[in-house]
Amino acid sequence: MSFAAIQEMQAHQGQVQQKPVKSLKEIQEEEQEIAFLMWFEEESARVRQEDERRLTLALSTASESECSRRGRGKGGRGRGRGKGGERGRGRGRDRKEQASAAAV
């Protein structure tokens, strides 16, 4: 291929691939915009993850506290004796009735 043919090819390519000329300021503004968009996406992802972590923690804490309250009265020890704390109320009566029935 001759030198003239190469020059002709390059001239033809230059006409086809002509791009608009950008100033240095325009290029810098585009780069800053790209950098900002990348930072914004990363920050949004971080905030979403933090919110999900907080929600999960809040739900697990609420679930634990709800489970720990189930079945507990004022005393906080389960079903137990009830309010009055009277000993043997139910069983004592049955035994007395059984003893009186046996005596008769």
Secondary structure, 3 states (H helix, E strand, C coil): CCHHHHHHHHHHHHHHCCCCCCCHHHHHHHHHHHHHHHHHHHHHHHHHHHHHHHHHHHHHHHHHHHHHHCCCCCCCCCCCCCCCCCCCHHHHHHHHHHHHHHHC
